Amino acid sequence: MPQHDTTDTEHFEQVILQSVRQILAAPDPVQFLDWARATIPDLLGLSDAYLDEFEIQRLATLLGTVIWNATPQPGNAFQPLPIAPPAPTALCPCGSGLRHRDCCANLDDMPELSSELIWEVLLDEIPEPSLREALTLNVIPGPLLAKIADRWMDADRPGRAVALLEPLFAGALETLDERFEPALDILCDAYDRLDHWRKKLVFLDRVCTEGSRALQAAAWQRRSTIHIDEGDFVQAEAAFTAALRSDPDNPSTALLEITLLAAQHKDALARERARFWLHRFRRLGFREEGFMEFLESAIVDPQSAMVNSNVDALDPVLVDLHDWMAVIASRPLPAYGVNPLRDVARHRQTAETHRPDATAGGRRHAGVQAPTGALSGGLVHGIPAELRLPTAIRRIESLWQTLYPAAKPHSTHLTLADGADVWSEPDWLDYLLEHPEVADSLEVLDDLATALYEHPESALPWIAHALLRPILERAWSILHQTLPPDADHYLPWSAATNRPVLRLLFRRYLCQVQEGQPKGAVQTLETLLRLNPQDNHGARAELMNHYLRDGEDEKALALARRFPDDLLADLAYGEVLALYRLGREERARLVLNTAVHRLPRIPHYLTRKRIKQPRLSPLGMTPGGDDQAWLYREAMRDVWESEPGILAWLKRFSA
């Protein structure tokens, strides 16, 4: 928007504001017009407009009259009290000294000012008793009731907001134009605050069916954001398409599309669509600076654009952490080292394998314990070691442990113990924000990643990208510097010093999967297995499935040979699939016989087109059970189904 347009708008808004305040303080038309002639010229900067004094006074008088005539008067039941036009032979009120018929009466019709514009200012100026009177008289324009409801929401009065706004939508919805969109949004927010989600959905369904095109677009937008929050991107896409159909030139719909694409980490497409919308709205003459700047920033980095556009709604702590991330990005990497472990035999023995309560690639990971012998066939090469911390980092961690209010997650889990709430105790946050050097500690990075995982707003994809991802990438860089791919050492989970970085590695994998980076995810899993060959996180299952999806059948077989007699369905049946695709059917039949003997329910769940989901326990998965078979079907049936003839073959030879 050009600067002079912005300045003119700001000047006019000041005229309206100061005029309303003057009328409320002294509701007398003669006194107000005297004030207008003395004050409005300065507010508008008319002395610099190359007008003579007479023209300036005439303009101020006319504008003052228009404002007075449009202003609802509290003393007149909030109805305007227009100034009657002077008689033709009376002196003109503009101060020219001429008769009215010879002066302003010859001007075109007096312009009118919307009372709705005056009401918008008035609502901020009248006291609470006057506001209640205006509501009782039902004189406030309907679209502006959203402003009052928003004020009540800020005061944590959602019930009052609902009672105020519901009557707006009780009648014919097709008569309500785009001015009622804020009321729709605030009413939905109030329903959310009251946990009236069924009522909200019924309301949105009605608006989508009966509303004007503008309201239909707003309702579909709302439904799309609901589906985004639920992670149901298919339904979110459908709702977005309906919103776009209802109002194709709505900036909110454009914002929704960028949000939807960013939530799915389709950043390249988000950049392309942001560029499209920017050109489109420029052609339409749209000038809202904030929105156009958002589109410009989304062309560069959609994730950062989403963070910046939501700053006002985010927890301020997350905003501070976002700024802190920029500071630590420039810090050099600390010089970790490794110390060989003395008790080599103990660290090479089979470990208990746990899989954390997390989600990756649609899989549900719950603490599965591998039976003794599951890993015994895997060969472990190299020297077991533990990370060696620089002295400065030891001091940092010593202080950090006195401030951070939670213990590490249990075993390989990613979440804190039930009831732990690190965000309610600010001491560690204050210390963190004031000391960027704590980002040199892998232990601190691990705690911070866990804390972010627990924050309710971390479910927003762009928050994870902006806050969690930099932590994980810093940990990756530290690890790569300390133990490059050709290093002789590995980091067994049994050494407590190694656990933070191994947990961070698994988090990095989950983050890459969620952001649609399968190649990077495979690299992370391969690194995790190299550094922790006993595989406490169950990375082998995820890696096997990635190999099979990518057609890397030889790699899949090599991985299966590392873990013979494994009771993870991904390994046992992944080997069968790889052998079949390589044309080694006889060997595939032998391996299948062994797999069916150990995990007999898998073929039944893979070969059925439709099958009912069994009951899933939050405590974990049962090797050989229906729950394990269902989860494997959910993860990999599409890969099996894409191989011609294999499901019929599987059904025949597993019967």
C-alpha positions in Angstrom: 0.0 0.0 0.0 1.5 3.4 -0.9 2.6 5.5 2.0 0.2 8.5 1.2 -2.8 6.1 1.2 -1.8 4.8 4.6 -1.3 8.3 6.0 -4.6 9.6 4.6 -6.5 6.7 6.2 -4.8 7.2 9.5 -5.7 10.9 9.5 -9.3 10.2 8.7 -9.5 7.5 11.4 -8.2 10.1 13.9 -10.8 12.6 12.8 -13.6 10.0 13.4 -12.1 9.0 16.8 -11.6 12.6 18.0 -15.0 13.7 16.7 -16.8 10.8 18.5 -15.0 11.6 21.7 -16.0 15.3 21.4 -19.7 14.4 20.7 -19.8 12.1 23.7 -18.2 14.8 26.0 -20.4 17.7 24.7 -23.4 16.5 22.6 -24.3 19.9 21.3 -24.2 20.5 17.5 -23.2 24.1 17.5 -20.4 23.5 19.9 -19.3 20.5 17.9 -19.2 22.4 14.6 -17.1 25.1 16.3 -14.7 22.4 17.5 -14.7 20.8 14.0 -13.7 24.1 12.3 -10.9 24.6 14.8 -9.6 21.0 15.0 -10.3 19.0 11.9 -8.1 21.1 9.5 -5.0 20.3 11.7 -6.0 16.6 12.0 -6.2 16.3 8.2 -3.2 18.5 7.5 -5.3 20.8 5.3 -2.9 23.7 5.8 -0.5 21.9 3.4 -3.2 21.2 0.8 -2.9 24.5 -1.1 -6.5 25.5 0.0 -7.4 29.0 1.1 -8.8 29.6 4.5 -12.4 29.8 3.3 -12.2 26.4 1.5 -10.6 24.8 4.6 -13.4 26.1 6.9 -16.0 25.0 4.4 -14.5 21.4 4.2 -14.2 21.2 8.0 -17.8 22.2 8.5 -19.2 19.8 5.9 -17.1 16.9 7.3 -18.2 17.8 10.9 -21.8 17.9 9.8 -21.5 14.5 8.1 -19.9 12.9 11.3 -22.5 14.5 13.6 -25.4 13.3 11.5 -24.1 9.7 11.5 -23.2 9.4 15.2 -25.7 7.5 17.4 -26.4 9.7 20.5 -26.6 7.8 23.8 -29.0 10.5 25.0 -31.4 9.7 22.1 -31.6 5.9 22.6 -28.5 5.6 20.4 -30.2 7.2 17.4 -28.5 10.0 15.4 -29.8 13.6 15.8 -29.2 15.1 12.3 -28.6 18.8 11.9 -31.5 20.3 10.0 -30.3 22.2 6.8 -30.5 26.0 7.2 -33.1 28.0 5.4 -32.2 29.2 2.0 -31.9 32.8 3.2 -30.0 32.0 6.4 -26.3 32.6 6.7 -24.4 29.5 5.5 -22.9 27.6 8.5 -19.6 27.2 6.8 -18.7 30.8 7.8 -18.5 32.3 4.4 -20.9 35.1 5.3 -23.1 34.3 2.3 -26.6 33.1 2.3 -27.0 29.4 2.3 -28.7 29.4 -1.1 -25.7 31.3 -2.6 -23.1 29.0 -0.9 -23.1 25.4 0.2 -26.6 24.8 -1.0 -25.2 24.8 -4.5 -22.9 21.9 -3.7 -23.7 18.3 -4.7 -25.7 16.2 -2.2 -24.1 16.0 1.2 -22.1 12.8 1.4 -23.2 10.2 4.0 -21.1 8.4 6.5 -22.0 4.8 7.6 -23.3 4.6 11.2 -21.6 1.2 11.3 -18.2 3.0 11.0 -19.1 5.3 13.8 -20.4 2.4 15.9 -17.0 0.7 15.6 -15.4 3.6 17.3 -18.3 4.1 19.7 -18.1 0.6 21.1 -14.6 1.4 22.4 -15.6 4.7 23.9 -18.9 4.2 25.7 -18.9 2.8 29.3 -20.2 -0.6 30.2 -23.7 0.6 31.4 -24.2 2.4 28.0 -23.1 -0.7 26.2 -25.6 -2.8 28.1 -28.3 -0.2 27.2 -27.4 -0.3 23.5 -27.5 -4.1 23.5 -30.9 -4.0 25.2 -32.2 -1.6 22.6 -30.8 -3.9 19.8 -29.3 -0.9 18.0 -25.8 -2.1 17.5 -25.2 -3.3 13.9 -25.1 -7.1 13.7 -21.6 -7.5 12.3 -20.1 -5.4 15.2 -21.5 -7.8 17.8 -18.4 -9.8 17.0 -16.3 -7.0 18.5 -18.1 -7.2 21.8 -18.0 -11.0 21.8 -14.3 -10.9 21.2 -13.9 -8.6 24.2 -15.9 -11.1 26.3 -13.7 -14.0 25.1 -10.6 -12.1 26.3 -12.3 -11.8 29.6 -12.9 -15.6 29.6 -16.7 -15.2 29.2 -17.4 -17.6 26.3 -21.0 -18.3 27.5 -21.8 -14.6 27.1 -20.2 -14.6 23.7 -22.4 -17.5 22.6 -25.6 -15.9 23.9 -24.8 -12.7 22.0 -23.8 -14.3 18.7 -26.2 -17.2 18.3 -29.2 -15.0 17.5 -27.3 -13.5 14.6 -27.4 -16.9 12.8 -30.9 -17.9 13.9 -32.6 -16.6 10.8 -31.9 -16.9 7.0 -28.2 -17.3 6.6 -28.1 -16.4 2.9 -28.7 -12.7 3.9 -25.5 -12.5 5.9 -22.6 -11.2 3.9 -18.8 -11.2 4.5 -19.1 -8.7 7.4 -20.4 -11.6 9.5 -17.4 -13.8 9.1 -15.7 -12.5 12.3 -18.9 -13.4 14.2 -18.8 -16.9 12.8 -15.2 -17.4 13.8 -15.7 -16.1 17.3 -18.8 -18.2 17.9 -16.8 -21.3 16.9 -14.0 -20.2 19.2 -16.6 -19.9 22.0 -18.0 -23.3 21.3 -14.5 -24.7 21.5 -13.9 -23.0 24.8 -17.1 -24.5 26.2 -16.3 -27.9 24.7 -19.5 -27.7 22.6 -17.9 -29.4 19.7 -21.0 -31.2 18.5 -22.9 -27.9 18.5 -20.1 -26.3 16.5 -20.1 -29.0 13.9 -23.9 -28.8 13.5 -23.6 -25.0 13.1 -20.8 -25.3 10.5 -22.8 -27.9 8.5 -25.8 -25.6 8.4 -23.7 -22.6 7.3 -22.0 -24.8 4.6 -25.5 -25.7 3.3 -27.5 -22.5 3.8 -25.1 -19.6 4.1 -24.2 -16.9 1.6 -21.1 -17.7 -0.5 -18.9 -15.6 1.8 -20.1 -17.4 4.9 -19.9 -20.8 3.2 -16.3 -20.1 2.4 -15.6 -19.2 6.0 -17.3 -22.3 7.3 -15.5 -24.6 4.9 -12.2 -22.9 5.9 -13.0 -23.6 9.5 -13.8 -27.2 8.8 -10.5 -27.5 6.9 -8.5 -26.2 9.8 -10.3 -28.7 12.1 -9.2 -31.6 9.8 -5.6 -30.1 9.7 -5.5 -30.2 13.5 -6.6 -33.8 13.4 -4.0 -34.7 10.8 -6.8 -35.7 8.3 -5.4 -34.1 5.2 -7.7 -35.8 2.8 -10.8 -34.2 4.5 -8.9 -31.0 4.9 -8.2 -30.9 1.1 -11.8 -31.5 0.4 -13.0 -28.7 2.7 -10.4 -26.3 1.2 -11.6 -27.1 -2.3 -15.2 -26.3 -1.2 -14.0 -23.0 0.4 -12.2 -22.1 -2.8 -15.3 -22.9 -4.9 -17.4 -20.7 -2.6 -15.1 -17.6 -2.7 -12.2 -18.0 -5.1 -10.7 -14.5 -4.4 -10.9 -14.7 -0.6 -7.4 -14.0 1.0 -8.4 -16.3 3.9 -8.8 -19.2 1.5 -5.3 -18.4 0.0 -3.9 -18.4 3.6 -5.6 -21.7 4.2 -4.0 -23.3 1.2 -0.5 -22.3 2.3 -1.3 -23.5 5.8 -2.6 -26.9 4.4 0.5 -27.4 2.3 2.9 -26.3 5.0 1.2 -28.7 7.4 2.0 -31.5 5.0 5.5 -30.2 4.4 4.8 -29.7 0.7 7.0 -26.7 0.8 7.9 -26.6 -2.9 4.2 -26.5 -3.8 3.5 -24.0 -1.0 6.1 -21.7 -2.5 4.5 -22.1 -6.0 1.0 -21.4 -4.7 2.2 -18.4 -2.7 3.7 -16.9 -5.8 0.4 -17.6 -7.7 -1.7 -15.9 -5.0 0.7 -12.9 -4.7 0.4 -12.2 -8.5 -3.4 -12.8 -8.4 -4.0 -10.3 -5.5 -1.7 -7.7 -7.0 -3.8 -7.8 -10.2 -7.0 -7.5 -8.1 -5.5 -4.4 -6.4 -5.5 -6.0 -3.0 -3.3 -3.9 -0.7 -3.4 -5.4 2.8 0.3 -5.1 3.7 0.4 -7.9 6.3 -1.1 -10.5 4.1 1.0 -9.6 1.0 4.1 -9.7 3.1 3.1 -13.2 4.3 2.8 -14.4 0.7 6.2 -12.9 -0.1 7.8 -14.6 2.9 6.0 -17.9 2.0 7.7 -17.9 -1.4 11.0 -18.0 0.4 10.2 -20.3 3.4 6.6 -21.4 4.0 7.4 -22.9 7.4 9.0 -19.7 8.8 6.2 -17.7 7.2 3.6 -19.7 9.2 5.5 -19.2 12.4 5.7 -15.4 11.9 2.1 -15.1 10.9 1.0 -16.9 14.1 3.3 -15.1 16.5 0.5 -13.1 18.2 -1.4 -16.4 18.9 1.6 -18.4 20.1 2.8 -19.0 23.6 5.3 -16.1 24.1 7.8 -18.7 25.4 7.8 -20.4 22.0 8.4 -17.0 20.3 11.4 -16.5 22.6 12.7 -19.9 21.8 12.4 -19.2 18.1 14.6 -16.2 18.6 17.0 -18.3 20.7 17.3 -20.8 17.8 18.6 -18.0 15.6 21.3 -17.2 18.1 22.5 -20.8 18.6 22.6 -21.4 14.9 25.8 -19.3 14.7 27.6 -21.1 17.5 30.6 -23.3 16.6 30.2 -27.0 17.3 31.6 -28.3 20.6 34.5 -30.8 20.6 33.1 -34.0 22.0 35.3 -37.1 22.1 34.9 -40.8 22.8 36.2 -43.1 25.5 36.4 -46.8 24.8 34.4 -48.8 27.3 36.4 -51.3 29.4 33.8 -54.0 29.9 33.5 -54.9 26.2 31.7 -58.2 26.8 28.9 -56.6 28.8 28.2 -53.9 26.2 28.2 -56.5 23.4 25.6 -58.7 25.0 22.0 -58.7 23.8 20.1 -55.7 25.1 16.4 -55.4 25.9 14.9 -53.8 22.9 12.2 -51.2 23.5 10.2 -49.2 21.0 9.0 -45.8 22.2 5.5 -44.5 22.5 5.7 -42.4 19.3 4.3 -42.3 15.8 6.3 -42.6 12.6 5.0 -43.0 9.2 1.6 -43.9 10.5 3.0 -46.6 12.8 2.1 -46.8 16.4 5.2 -47.5 18.5 4.6 -48.9 22.0 7.2 -50.4 24.3 7.8 -53.8 22.7 10.3 -56.0 24.4 12.3 -58.3 22.1 12.7 -61.8 23.4 16.1 -63.1 24.4 18.1 -64.2 21.3 16.3 -61.9 18.9 19.5 -60.0 18.3 22.1 -62.6 19.1 22.7 -63.5 15.5 23.6 -59.9 14.5 27.3 -59.2 14.3 28.6 -56.2 16.1 31.8 -54.7 14.8 33.9 -51.9 16.2 34.8 -50.7 19.6 32.1 -49.9 22.2 32.5 -46.4 23.5 30.8 -43.6 25.4 30.8 -39.9 24.6 33.4 -37.7 26.3 32.2 -34.3 27.3 34.3 -31.2 27.3 34.9 -29.7 30.7 32.8 -26.6 30.0 29.8 -28.8 29.1 30.2 -30.8 32.3 29.8 -27.6 34.2 26.8 -26.5 32.1 25.1 -29.9 32.7 25.8 -29.8 36.4 23.9 -26.5 36.7 21.2 -27.5 34.3 20.3 -30.6 36.3 19.5 -28.4 39.3 17.1 -26.3 37.2 15.4 -28.6 34.8 12.4 -30.1 36.7 12.0 -33.5 35.0 13.9 -36.7 34.7 14.7 -38.4 31.4 11.9 -40.4 29.7 11.7 -44.0 30.8 13.9 -46.3 28.7 13.6 -45.4 25.0 10.3 -43.6 25.4 10.0 -40.1 24.1 7.6 -38.6 26.6 7.9 -37.6 30.2 6.4 -39.6 33.0 2.6 -39.0 33.6 2.0 -35.8 35.5 5.4 -34.1 34.7 5.0 -30.5 33.5 8.2 -28.7 32.7 6.5 -25.7 31.2 4.9 -24.6 34.5 8.4 -24.0 36.1 10.2 -21.1 34.3 13.7 -21.2 35.9 15.2 -23.5 33.3 13.6 -21.5 30.5 15.1 -18.2 31.9 18.5 -19.8 32.2 18.3 -21.3 28.7 17.3 -18.0 27.0 20.1 -16.1 28.7 22.8 -18.7 28.0 23.0 -19.9 24.4 26.1 -21.9 25.3 23.8 -24.6 26.8 23.1 -25.6 23.2 26.6 -27.2 23.2 25.3 -29.9 25.5 23.6 -33.0 23.9 22.0 -33.7 27.3 20.4 -30.2 27.3 19.3 -30.6 23.6 17.7 -33.9 24.5 15.8 -32.3 27.4 14.7 -29.4 25.3 13.5 -31.7 22.5 11.5 -33.7 25.1 10.0 -30.5 26.5 9.0 -29.2 23.1 7.4 -32.6 22.4 5.2 -32.1 25.5 4.2 -28.5 24.6 0.6 -28.4 23.4 1.4 -26.1 20.5 4.2 -28.4 19.3 1.6 -30.4 17.3 1.6 -27.5 14.8 3.9 -28.7 12.0 5.6 -25.4 11.5 6.4 -25.2 15.2 8.1 -28.5 15.1 10.0 -27.4 12.0 11.0 -24.0 13.5 11.9 -25.2 17.0 12.5 -28.9 17.2 14.2 -29.4 13.9 17.1 -27.0 14.6 17.8 -28.8 17.9 17.9 -32.2 16.1 20.1 -30.8 13.3 22.6 -29.4 15.8 22.8 -32.7 17.6 23.3 -34.5 14.2 26.2 -32.1 13.4 27.8 -32.6 16.7 27.5 -36.4 16.3 28.8 -36.4 12.7 31.8 -34.4 13.8 32.5 -36.7 16.7 31.8 -40.0 15.0 31.9 -39.7 11.2 30.7 -42.7 9.1 34.2 -44.3 9.0 34.7 -44.2 12.7 35.6 -47.5 14.5 33.5 -46.8 17.6 29.9 -47.4 18.3 27.7 -46.1 21.2 25.8 -48.8 23.1 22.6 -47.7 24.8 23.8 -49.4 28.0 26.2 -46.4 28.6 24.0 -43.6 30.0 26.1 -40.9 28.5 25.2 -42.1 25.0 21.4 -42.1 25.5 20.6 -38.4 24.9 22.2 -38.4 21.4 20.6 -41.8 20.5 17.2 -40.5 21.5 17.8 -37.3 19.5 18.7 -39.5 16.5 15.5 -41.3 16.7 13.6 -38.0 17.1 15.3 -36.8 14.0 14.1 -39.8 12.1 10.5 -39.2 13.2 10.7 -35.5 12.3 12.1 -36.4 8.8 9.2 -38.8 8.2 6.7 -36.3 9.2 8.3 -33.7 6.9 8.2 -36.0 4.0 12.0 -36.6 3.7 12.4 -40.4 3.2 16.0 -40.3 2.0 17.1 -38.3 5.0 15.1 -40.6 7.2 16.9 -43.7 5.9 20.3 -42.0 6.4 19.3 -41.3 10.0 18.1 -44.8 10.7 21.3 -46.3 9.1 23.4 -44.1 11.4 21.4 -45.0 14.4 21.9 -48.7 13.7 25.6 -48.2 13.0 26.0 -46.4 16.3 23.7 -48.6 18.4 23.8 -52.0 16.6 21.7 -53.6 19.4 18.9 -51.4 18.2 17.1 -50.4 21.3 14.8 -48.1 19.4 13.5 -50.7 16.9 15.0 -48.8 14.0 15.5 -52.0 12.0 11.8 -52.3 11.5 11.4 -48.8 10.1 14.5 -49.2 8.0 13.3 -52.5 6.5 10.1 -50.9 5.5 11.9 -47.9 3.9 14.1 -50.3 1.9 11.1 -52.2 0.6 9.2 -49.1 -0.3 12.3 -47.9 -2.2 12.8 -51.2 -4.0 16.1 -51.8 -2.2 15.5 -55.5 -1.9 19.2 -56.5 -1.5 19.6 -54.0 1.4 16.4 -55.4 2.9 17.9 -59.0 2.8 21.2 -57.8 4.3 19.3 -56.1 7.2 17.2 -59.3 7.8 20.4 -61.3 8.0 21.7 -59.0 10.7 18.7 -59.9 12.9 17.9 -63.6 12.5 15.0 -65.1 14.5 13.5 -61.6 15.0 10.0 -61.4 16.2 9.3 -58.1 14.6 6.9 -58.7 11.7 8.7 -56.0 9.6 11.9 -58.1 9.6 10.4 -61.6 9.3 7.9 -60.8 6.6 10.0 -58.1 5.0 12.6 -60.8 4.1 9.9 -62.9 2.5 8.8 -59.9 0.3 12.3 -59.0 -0.7 13.1 -62.6 -1.7 9.9 -62.9 -3.8 10.6 -59.7 -5.6 14.1 -60.9 -6.4 12.7 -64.0 -8.0 14.0 -66.4 -5.3 10.6 -68.0 -4.6 11.9 -71.3 -3.2 14.0 -69.4 -0.6 11.0 -67.1 0.0 8.8 -70.2 0.8 11.3 -71.5 3.3 11.6 -68.1 5.1 7.8 -67.8 5.0 7.4 -71.1 6.7 9.6 -69.9 9.6 7.8 -66.6 9.7 4.4 -68.2 9.8 5.6 -70.5 12.6 6.6 -67.6 14.7 4.0 -65.0 13.7 1.0 -66.9 12.3 -1.5 -64.0 12.2 0.3 -61.8 9.7 -0.8 -63.6 6.4 -4.4 -63.5 7.5 -4.3 -59.7 8.0 -2.3 -59.1 4.8 -4.4 -61.1 2.4 -7.9 -59.9 3.5 -9.2 -56.9 1.5 -11.1 -55.8 4.6 -10.7 -56.8 8.2 -11.9 -55.4 11.5 -9.3 -53.6 13.6 -8.6 -55.6 16.8 -8.4 -54.0 20.2 -5.1 -52.2 20.6 -3.6 -52.0 24.1 -1.9 -48.7 25.2 0.6 -50.8 27.2 2.3 -52.3 24.2 2.1 -54.8 21.4 1.9 -58.6 21.6 4.4 -60.5 19.4 2.4 -62.9 17.3 -0.9 -61.3 18.3 -3.7 -59.7 16.2 -2.6 -56.3 17.3 0.9 -56.8 15.8 -0.7 -58.2 12.6 -3.0 -55.2 12.3 -0.2 -52.7 12.7 1.9 -54.4 10.1 -1.0 -54.4 7.7 -1.6 -50.7 8.3 2.1 -50.0 7.6 2.9 -52.2 4.7 -0.1 -53.8 2.9 0.0 -51.3 0.1 3.6 -52.4 -0.6 2.6 -56.0 -0.7 -0.5 -55.3 -2.8 1.6 -53.5 -5.4 3.6 -56.7 -6.1 1.6 -58.7 -8.7 0.5 -62.1 -7.5 2.2 -62.0 -4.1 -0.9 -61.9 -1.9 -2.4 -64.9 -3.7 1.0 -66.7 -3.3 1.1 -65.7 0.4 -2.4 -67.0 1.0 -1.6 -70.3 -0.8 1.7 -71.1 1.0 0.7 -69.9 4.4 -2.5 -71.9 4.7 
